[in-house]
Amino acid sequence: MTPSKTIAGQRWQGALQDMQRALPEEAPVAIVFNGTTQAVMMATPDKLEAFGTGFALTEGTVKSAGQIESLEVIEHAQGYEVRMWITDDAAKRMEDRRRSMLGPVGCGLCGIDSLEQALRELTTVKNNKVLTAEEVNRATEELRKHQPLHDETRAVHAAGFWRDGIVAVCEDVGRHNALDKLIGTLIQQGIDPADGAIVLTSRVSVDMVQKTVIAGAPILIAVSAPTAHAVRVADHANLTVVALARGDGFDVYTHPERITA
């Protein structure tokens, strides 16, 4: 399945007129560990290997990509299966963060069994990477230039990685899916998230902060605003949150020492 499809419709401009528009695809993607389905997410069906890797890491199922012994993507009539075999100790952790519900694109925590799992304790970001204000402004501007699916459909989120420029971008109908794909892509390409900043087109929720901290990135830049609790979690985890960054200024909510003139 391609990530987009042209659909016929009608547009009103004084009268109804026939038109065609490219729309993003979304399909059920089952994340399967050692034969057990951990989650089913609605996602854009591309870069699913990276999605599986990033999901396994940011959900705490594996501590490193080396604990994924094998990974394959299987297409079914109803959707896709990202099938992974993981080490025994990772399989034990999987039960502590079990999901059983369909995850819609708007939320990254649907199906979590307990409040403790939703608001899990995070490690502290150690890296003190510093960006200039000019780099922050450039980061969101450059991200806009690397969103082909958004340009085609106007209906997807993007997550990018800044390291002296945008070096990787992933898109998806789900903002947390895009971030998982990006983290998986960085692992695949041997790029250390601690060496730069994650850049988002979406709002900053607690889930996005958690994934960024687990990946090890010290700075999170977004074009939209954070939630109040996301700021509290980021501050405690030593993560710098920059928001409402749209090329002409930005807000810094936590650990501003990483942003310099």
N, C-alpha and C positions, 0 to 999 in steps of 0.2 A: 504494500500500500504506500502511495506517495504521501508526503506531508500535507498536500493541499489538493483540492479538486474544484474545477470550475462548475458552478451551479447556475442554472437559468432562473430568472425571476422577473419582476417588474418594478420599475422605479417611477415614483411620482414626481413629475416636473411640469406642472400645469395640467397634465394628463398622464395616464399610465403608459409607460413605454417599456418594451421588452429590453432586457439587459442580461448580461452574464457577469458573474463575479467569482473570483477565486476565494474559497473559504478553507480554513484549516481543518484537517481531519483530526478526529479524536477517536481512540479505540481503547477497549479494555486491555490493560497490560498486567498480567499476573506475575508477581515476583515470587519465585519458588526456590526454597532452600532445602536441599537434601530430600526432595520429593514432597515437601510440605509447602502449601501456599501461605505466604506470610501476608501478602496484601494484593489487592486488585485496584489499580489506579487507572483513571481515565487520562490518557496521555497522547501527545502527538507521536505517531509511529515512526520515529527516526532516532538514530543514535541510542538505540535501546541497550546495547552493550554498555555504553557509558552510563546510562540511566541505572542499570542494575548494579554496577560497581559503586556509583555514588550513593545510591539508596542504601546498599549494604553497609557502607561506611558511616553515613550520617545518621542512620537509625541505630547504630551501635551493635549491629549484628556481627560485624568483623571489626577488628582493631586496625587492620592494615589490609591492603589488597592481596598480600601474600597468603591470607587465610581463605581466599577464594581459589579452590583447587581447579575448578573448570567453570566455564560460562558459555551458554549457547542460547540463541534466540530462536524460538519455534513459532511459526505462523500457523494459526488455526482459523477455521471459518469464522469464529466469533471474535477473534482478537489475537493477542500475542502472549507468549509465555517466555519470560526471562528465567531460564533454569540454571541455577548455580549449585555446585557442590562445595561445601565449606568444611573446615576442620571440625573435629568433635567439640573442642572448647567453644568455638563460635556457635555451633548448633545449640549448646546449652544456654548461651546468652540469648539466643533467638526467642526462647520461651519467655524470657523476662520482658520482652517488648513485642508481644504477640499482637497481631492485628487480625481482625476477622471480617471487617466490613468493607464495602465498596468505597473507595476514596474519591469524592468529587474534586473537580479541578480547583475549587476555591480554598481548600483547607488541606494542610499537611498533617493533621493530627487525627483525622477521622478514624474511628475504630480502635483507638488506644484504650486498653482495658482499665486504666486507673489514672487518677489525677497525678499520682507520683510519677508515672511514666511520661505524662504529658509535660510536666515541669521538672524534668530530670536535672540533677546536679551536673554542672559542666566543669571541665578543666579550665584553667586560666591561660589565655593567649600569652605566649612568652615573647614573641618577636616584636621588636620596636621599630619596624619599618616606618619611614617618614615619607610623606608626599608633600609636594608644594601645592599651594592653592591653585596654581595654574594647571597642575596635573589633574586635580580633582575636576576642574571645569572641563578639561579636555577629555577626561575619561567618559563622561556621559555623552559628550558630543560625538566621540569616536564610536561609542557603542551603537548610536543611531545609524551609523554607516555600515554596520555589520549585521543587519537584521533583514535578510532577504525574504523570509517567510512573513514577517510583519509588513514589509513593503508590499507584498503580494496580497495579503489578506486583511491587514489591520486588525488582527484578532488574536495575537499571541504575545506572550511575555518573552523577555530575553534575560539571560545572565551571562556576564562577560568577566574576563580576568584582565586586569591592568598590570603590566610590568614594562615600564617605558613604552607604553602603547598597548592597545588591546591585542592580546595574543591568542585568545580563544573565546568563542561565543556559542551558546546553545539556546534554542528557542523551543517553546512548548506552550500549549494552551493552559497549562498549570504552572504558576510561578515557581512553586517548590519543585516541580518536575524539572524545570529548566535549570534550577540551581543544582539538583542532583546530577543531571546530565553534565553540567559544567565541571563539577568536582570529579566525576568519573573520567571526563576527557583530560583533565589535568593529570590525573594518575596515569592514564594511558600514554600521555606525551612526556611523562617524567618531569612535569613542572611542579615545583614546590609552592603550594598556596601561601606559605609564609613569606614569599618574596614579593608579594604585590597586594592588590586589593580586588575584592569581588564587587562588581558593578551590576545593579539591578534596575530594571524598568518598572518594578512593582513597589508596593508599600513594604515596609519592614515589619514583619510580624515576629513573634517569639520563635516560631518554627524556623524562619529564615536566619535569625541570630544563632540558634542552636546549630544549624547545619554549617554556618560559616565558622563558628568556634571549633567544632569538631574537625573540620577540614584543616584548621590551623591558620587561616588568613587573619591578619591583624586589623584590617580596615574593611568596612562595608559601606559602599556608596550607593545611594538610591535616588531616583528622580522623584519619588513620592515620600510621604511622611512615615515615621515609625509609630507604633502603638506605644503607650506609656509603659506597659510592662516589658515590651521589647527593649526599651531604653534601660530599664532597671536590670534586666538580665545581662545585657551587653556591658553595662558599667561594672557589674560584679565579675564578669568573665574577662575584663580588661580588653574588650573589643571597642575600637573606635567606630562610631556610627555617624556617617555623614548623610544627610537627607535633603530633599528638595533641591538637589544639585541639577541644574538645568542649563549650565553653560555660562550663567551670568551671576553666579553667587550660590551659596549653600548654607545650610545650618549644620553645626557640629554639636551633637548631643552628649557624647561620652569621649573621654580621653583625647582632648584636643591637642595634646602635646605631639601627636603624630602628624599634625597638619601645620606646615610652616609657610611663611611668606616667601 
